[in-house]
């Protein structure tokens, strides 16, 4: 066995362990049980020791931040980043909104759990702030594309376009519309229509 192979194997095991711990936190959040869960329960769910959890994550904030990393790799978020660069900005906007709904739909229970305790849990607060920063960045990119290609409605300022897009793509908007009885399909169509009327 080469020394190179020997060096890379522990790193792979370390990454696998970290992924198992993060997946356990994601499951507990989806079940609404993370905020009452102990580190021992996280460790048991991940199939590792308590010491191993602390070896990879120094705090509960870091555990939740690891979930943010998982969500950033969600296929729909990856697709949002890709479609914003499409030459047809109108098509990009339509696809962006559809994928936004897809993310919120897939992660609805986790997001509801984190948003619900943001005022009392520093880990949840850090997660929500990071998620909002990332979303604002992508919305900024979308507005820039609409303006650059001439697709933005005449008289619509970039600041107002950004504010509109932030409202349309927020988890709060998604949740309200789901509570109002809209299916994901109808909700997507509603957001796309609202964006077209307001922005294009």
PyMOL commands that set and color helices and strands:
alter all, ss='L'
color gray80, all
select helices_A, chain A and resi 3-30+34-36+39-46+50-56+60-72+75-83+89-106+108-116+122-148+158-168+171-179+184-199
alter helices_A, ss='H'
color red, helices_A
deselect
rebuild
show_as cartoon
